[in-house]
Amino acid sequence: RVCMWLGLLAGCVRGQEQRQSVVMGGDHGEWHTPKQASQEDMAAAKLPVANRDSCAALLIPLNKCRYDAFFSPFACGHERHEYEKCQYMEYLKRVEMMKDRS
């Protein structure tokens, strides 16, 4: 049965597939902008000025993880996902603001 096969990923409810974000790639819940990193924290982490935005608080631990893992492409997946999601959500906010201006 398909439900039994997909049960590991999505779970089954009364013999039917439960469509969740794992299988369907849907939304991941409510998004909250992370806490802002201070200028001192960003300077101590040696972040370039171009990266000192609202997602810098997520970039600092990502860069530390990358450094600790010797820049392995397979390490730090969770941190990278969180940072990229933050960047994407900030992009969507800017797009929405531009639509409101038009």
Contacts in CASP RR format, 6 or more apart in sequence:
PFRMAT RR
TARGET T0000
AUTHOR 0000-0000-0000
METHOD contacts of the structure
MODEL  1
RVCMWLGLLAGCVRGQEQRQSVVMGGDHGEWHTPKQASQEDMAAAKLPVA
NRDSCAALLIPLNKCRYDAFFSPFACGHERHEYEKCQYMEYLKRVEMMKD
RS
1 15 0 8 1.000
2 17 0 8 1.000
3 11 0 8 1.000
3 12 0 8 1.000
3 15 0 8 1.000
3 16 0 8 1.000
3 17 0 8 1.000
4 12 0 8 1.000
6 12 0 8 1.000
6 17 0 8 1.000
6 23 0 8 1.000
7 17 0 8 1.000
9 20 0 8 1.000
9 22 0 8 1.000
9 23 0 8 1.000
10 17 0 8 1.000
10 18 0 8 1.000
10 19 0 8 1.000
10 20 0 8 1.000
10 22 0 8 1.000
10 23 0 8 1.000
11 17 0 8 1.000
11 18 0 8 1.000
11 20 0 8 1.000
12 18 0 8 1.000
17 23 0 8 1.000
21 27 0 8 1.000
21 28 0 8 1.000
21 29 0 8 1.000
28 85 0 8 1.000
31 85 0 8 1.000
31 89 0 8 1.000
33 54 0 8 1.000
33 86 0 8 1.000
33 89 0 8 1.000
33 90 0 8 1.000
34 54 0 8 1.000
34 55 0 8 1.000
34 57 0 8 1.000
34 58 0 8 1.000
34 86 0 8 1.000
35 57 0 8 1.000
36 54 0 8 1.000
36 56 0 8 1.000
36 57 0 8 1.000
37 45 0 8 1.000
37 52 0 8 1.000
37 56 0 8 1.000
37 57 0 8 1.000
37 60 0 8 1.000
39 52 0 8 1.000
41 56 0 8 1.000
41 57 0 8 1.000
41 60 0 8 1.000
42 52 0 8 1.000
42 56 0 8 1.000
42 60 0 8 1.000
45 59 0 8 1.000
45 60 0 8 1.000
45 63 0 8 1.000
45 64 0 8 1.000
47 56 0 8 1.000
47 59 0 8 1.000
47 60 0 8 1.000
47 63 0 8 1.000
51 59 0 8 1.000
53 90 0 8 1.000
54 86 0 8 1.000
54 90 0 8 1.000
55 83 0 8 1.000
55 86 0 8 1.000
55 87 0 8 1.000
55 90 0 8 1.000
58 79 0 8 1.000
58 82 0 8 1.000
58 83 0 8 1.000
58 86 0 8 1.000
59 83 0 8 1.000
61 79 0 8 1.000
62 76 0 8 1.000
62 79 0 8 1.000
62 80 0 8 1.000
62 82 0 8 1.000
62 83 0 8 1.000
65 75 0 8 1.000
65 76 0 8 1.000
65 79 0 8 1.000
66 75 0 8 1.000
66 76 0 8 1.000
69 75 0 8 1.000
69 76 0 8 1.000
END
